[in-house]
Amino acid sequence: MKTAFKFLMTLAICMFTLWSCSDDEASVTLVEGEGQVTFSFDVINDTNTPTNGNKSFRNSQLVKTTPNQIVVTIQSTDDGSIVYDKEKLDVIAFNDNFISDPIALKTGNYELIEYFVLDEDENTLYVAPLEGSTLAYLVNDPLGTNFSIAKDDSKQITPEVITPEGFTADDFGYTDFSFDIVETIDFLISVHAFDVASESYELTDATILVTADGTEVYNKAIANVTEQIRVRDGYNSYTITITKSGYDDDMQTFTANELKSYENAPLVIQLTESLLKVGALAEGGIVYQIFQLGDEGYVAGEIHGMVASPTLGKSNWPGAQSLINTLNQGEFSNWILPSYGNLGQIRTNLLNVGADLNFFDFDYHWAANIISGANWGFNPKEGSGPSLPASFNASVLGIREF
C-alpha cells in the first residue's frame, strides 16, 4: 500500500510539473530583486544609398529573411562585469515585429555593447553600429545603449540595425561578425518540499548549482516553478546540487545523455527536511546558522554551520576569556567568545525561526571584540548592549563551527 501511494504521489507531481512548465514558454522566471528585458530592432533602409545626413529611412517592413536569433552582449556599468557575452536569444514574430525571448537581470545599471540579428543558418542579417564607428551616423542612437533594471521591471530595447552587406565589421566598430556555435543542453527541473498543511509535496524555491567535470557552469536561485536550465554540452558528467535553508542538500550526477532526457519531462527533486537546522539543539548548543552556497565553510553535500552554547555563568572580562579557553561543552572544545555581531546574529536568526531564547540568561553577555577602546556586552533577548568595564560581571556564552 505504501509503495502504491508513493508511486501515485510521484506521478501526481510529474503531471503537475509538466502542466505548470507549459503555460508560458516565452517567459522567464524571476527571483527576488530581478527584472526582465526583451529585444527588438528597427531596420535602416538601403545603407548603400547616399543619405546626405538624412536618417529617416527607417522601415520596419524591410526584413526580407526571417530572423532566427538576436545576439547580445551586456555589461554591468555598476562593476564592469560582462553579464551576458554574445548571448543568443530566440526570436518570435509578433504583430509584424520580431521580439526576442526575455532574459533576467538583477536590479542595477547596464550597457548593451554588442547587437546582431542572425538567420537560421547563423548568418548575420543585421548589426547595430557602435558609437564612433564609420556607420554610426546612419542611426539615431548607436551602441552602447545604457539602461537600468528595477525590481520586477519588464523592458524592451529596440536598437536600430543595418545590413552588413557591402561593409566590413570595422565599419560597424566590431572586430568581426563570426560566432562560435556552442552546443547546449536544455533540461527542466522542479524542486519540491513537503507541506504539512496540504500533506503533500509542493513546488518550492531553492538554489541550483551545476558543475561539469568540476567546473561551475550554472549557479542561480529559482522560484517555486518548474525551471528550464541551459548548460554547455560536451562534458562527461554534470553534478546538480540543490540547496535550501532547513533542508539537506540534494546532489545528483548525470551523464550528458541522462541530462538530455529531462528536456521535456522535468527532473523532480524532493527535499528532505534537515535535522540540523537553525533552532535545533545539537552539537553542544543551539544551531544559529547553517552555511549556504557561497558562505565560507560551505561544503556541497555536507551540513556545516555555527552553534551557540547556553549561558555558562557570569565573569569579568579576563575570567570570560579563561572560561571559553577551557570550555568542553557537549564533548566539543573548539569554542570561542562571540563577537558583538555574532551575538546579534544569534538573536536575529533564532527569532526568525521562532526558537526559544530562554536558552540564554536575560543579561548582558561578553562580546569578544573591543570597540572604540571598550569592551561591550549584548543581551540576546533584548537585542542591545552597552560598553562595559572589564571588572563588570557579565554572562558568558561560546560559539563554535561544526
N, C-alpha and C positions, 0 to 999 in steps of 0.2 A: 504493500500500500504506500509506504513512504517513497519507494522508488518511482511508483506511478505518479505520485503527487509532485515529486521533484521534476520529472520529465514534463508534466503539464505546465509547471511554473516556468521552466526554461523555455518551452515552446511559446508560452504567452509573451514572455519578454522579447523573444526574437520577432514575433509577429508585430508587437508594438513598436519596436525599434525600426523595423522595416517600413512601417507605415509612417512613422514620425520623420524619417530622413527623406521621404519622397515628396513632402509638402511643397518645398520651395528649393529647387535645385540651384537657382541663381543667387541664393542668399549666402551670407557669411555669418558665422557665429561670433558674436561679440561678447567679451568678458568685461568685467568692471574696468572702467577707465579707457575704453576703446571707442573709436568711431569707424566709419567705413567710407570708401571713396570708389567711384567708378570713373571710367574714361570714355570719351567720345572724340570726335575730331571734325574739323571743318577743312575742306579741300580748297586750296587756292588754284584757280584755273590757269592753264597754259603758261607755265613759267618760262617757256621758251619765247613767248611773245613779249616785246618790249612794253613796259608798263608806264614809263615816264613818271615813276613815283606814284602811280595810281594803285591803291591797294583794294579796289572794290571788285576784284574778280572772284570773290568767294561764291561758291555754288555747291550746296550740299548734295545735289543730284549728279555730281561729276564722277562718282565711283563707278568704274567700268568692270572691275574684277572684285569679286566678293571677298572682303577681308575675313580672315580667319582668327587672327590673334593680334593683340596690341602688346608691345614690349615696352616696359617702363623701368627706369632706374630712379629711385627715390632716395634722397639723402636727408638725414635729420640736421636741421640747422641749429638744434639745441646742443648737440655734442659732436656733430661732424661725421657720424657713422653712416654707412650705407645700409639702409633698412631693406630695400629690395634692389637686387642687382640683376638687370636685364630680365626681370620677371615677366613671363609670358602669361597673358590673360586671354581666355577665350572670349570671342565676340559674338553678340547676338544682334539680329536685326529688330528694330523697334520703331514703328511709325516712320519708315523711310530713313531712319538714322541707324547708326551702329554703336552699340554700347558694350563695354567690357563687363565681365564678371566683377563683382566688388572684391576689394581686399580690405583687411582690417589694419588699422594703425592705432597706436597708443596716442593719448592726448599729447599734443605738442606741435612744433613748427617744422615744416618740411619744405624741400625744394625738388621739383621734378626736373631732372637734369638730362634725361635721355628719353626719346619717344619715337617708336617705329610702329608701322602697321604692316603686317605680313599676310600673304595669302596662304592657302593650304599647303603649298609646297615650300614654305619658309622663304619665299622671295619677298623682298622689301617693296611694298606698294607705295608707301608714303613715309615722309620723315618730317619731324618738327625741327626747324633750324635753330641753332644756338645763338644767343646774343653775341654780336661781334663777328659772326660768320659772313661770308660773301652774300648769302641769300637771306640774311636776317631782315633786310629791308622790305621783303615781299610780304611779311606778316606784321600784324599789329603788336603782337606780344611774343617775341621769340623766347625760347628757353634760356636760363632756368626760370621756372614758374614757382613762386613761393605760395604756400598755402598753410593753413593751420587746421588742426583737428581738435574738436572739443568732445567731451563725453557724449556718446550716443549720436554724434554727428553723422549725416549722410550727405556727402558732397559728390558733385560731378564736375570733372575738369575736362575742358574741351580745347586742346591746343589746335592751332592752325597748322596744317601739314601740306607738304609739296611732294610731287612725284620726283623720285631721284633720277628719272630718265634724262640722259644728256648731261648729268652733273657728276662730280666726284664726291666722296664722303667729306673731303676737306671743305667743299663749298658749303656744307651744312654745319661745319665745325666739329665733325667727328673724324676719328682715325680710320674707321672702316665700317661697313654695313654687315659684316659677317657675324654669324651666330653659331655657337656650338650647340648641336642638338643633344640635350640631356634626357636620357630615358628615365622615366619616373614610375613609381608605384603609388597608386591611389588605393586607400583602404578605409573602410568605415569602422568606427569603434564607438561603443556605448558603455558607460560606467554606471553601475547600479549599487545602491546601498539599501539595506533592509530598513523599511519604515515601520515603526511599531504601530502607529495609528491605523495604517491600511493593512498591516500584517502581510506586506508583500515587498518585493524589491522594486525600488523606484530609481529613475534616472537621477544622477547627482553630479555636481561639479567636481573637478579633480585637476591634477596637473599630470601631463603626459610627457615623458622623456623617451625618445627613441635614439638608441645608439646602434651604429652599423659597424661591425668589426672593430668595436672600441671607440669609434668616432661619433660624437654627438651630431645628429642630423635633424633633430626636431625637439623643441622644448617649449611647451605652451600650456597655459591654463585653459580649460574648456568649461563651458557652461553645462547645465543639465539637459543636454540634447545629444542626439547621435551626430558625431563629428566625422567629417571627411578629412583625412590626413594625406598629404603628398610628401613622399620622401624620394631621394635619388635611388635609382636602381643600380645594380652592378656589384653589390656587396654579397658576401657569403651568408651572413646571418644578421638578423635585426633583433635587438632586445628592447622590449617595451616595458617601461616601469611606470606604474600608476601610483601616485601618492595623494593622500588626503588626510588632513589632521584628524586624529582619533581612530584611524584605521590602519591595519597592516598594509605595507607596500605590496603591490601585486607585480611580479616580474615574470615575464614570459619571453622566450626566444623562438624566432621563426626563421625558416629559410625564405628566400625571396619568393619562391613559388607558393609557399604556405601563406605568406602575407598577401599575395595577389588573389588568393581565394576569398578574401574579405572585401573584394571590390564592390559587390552588390549586396551581400549579406554581412551585417556588422559582426565584428569580434565583440562578444558580450563579456564584460568583466563584472563579477560580483565581489565587492569588497567585504572583508571580514573586520568587524569592529575589534580594535586593539584592546588587550587587557592593560597594556602600558600606555596610558593616555593622561592628559592633564587632569589633575584631581585624584588620580589613583594613589593609594597608599602602597608604595613599593620602593625597593632599592634603598631602604634605610630612612625613608621620609615620605614626603608628598611630592609627586611629579608636578612641576610647574611649567615645563617646556618640553616639547617633542621637536627635535630637529627636522626641518623640512628641506626639500630640494633647494639648494642654493645656500643653506646655512653651513657655517664652519662646523665640522663634526658629523655632517650627514653622510651616511653610507647606504647606498642603494641596497634594498633587500634586508636591511637591519634596522632596529629601533634604538635610537640614542637620544639623549636629552639631558635635562637638568632636574635635580631633585633637591628639596629643602628639608632640613631636619626639623623636628619640633623644637620649641624653645627649650634650651638646655639649662637655663638658670640665669642668674644675674652676676655681673662682674664689672670691675672698672676696665678701662681700655687695655692696659697691659695684661690683665687677667683674661680678658676675652680672647686675645691673640694666643695666649698659652693654652686656653681651653680648646680652641679649634685645632691647634697643632698636635694635641694629644688625643683628639676625639676618635673613638672607634664605635660608630653608631651603625647598628644593623650589620655588623661584621665588615664595614667599609671604613677605610682610614684616609681616603683622599679628599677630605673635607677642607674647605677654605671659608674665610669670612666673606659674606656677600658685600658687594659694593652698594652704594645708595641706589643706583639704577637697578641692580638685581632685586633689591627689596621692593622697589616699585613694580617691577615686572612680576614678582611673585604675587603681589596683591591683585594686579590687573588681570593676569592670566587665570588665577583661581576664581576670581569673581565672575569672569566671562563664562565659566562652565558651572557656576553655582556651587562651587566647593565650599566646605565649612572652614571658615577662617579661625574657628576656635582651636584649631591645631596649634596656633601660636598664642602667647600671652598678649593681653591688651596692654602693651607697654612699648616704649621705645627700644629698638634693637640696634646694636652697634653696626655701623657700616664700615667697610674696610678702608675706603678712600678718605683722604684728608682734603677738604675743600676750603679754599681761602685760608689755609693755615689752621683749620679747626677740625676736630673730629665731629662726626654727625651721627644722629640716631634717626630711626624711621619706624613708625608704628604700622605694621602690615594691615591692621584692622582699620585704622583711622585714615591712613593714606598720606601722612605728612610727618615731618620731624625736624627738630631744631639742631643747631650745633651744640655739642655737649663738652664739658670739661673732662679731661682724661680720668679724673678721680670719680666721676659720676658712675653709679651702679646701674647700668642698663642691661636689658635682656640680651641673650646671645643665641644665635642660630647659625648653622652652617649650610653650605650648599656644595654639591658635587656633581660632576658629569658622569653619566653612565652610558 
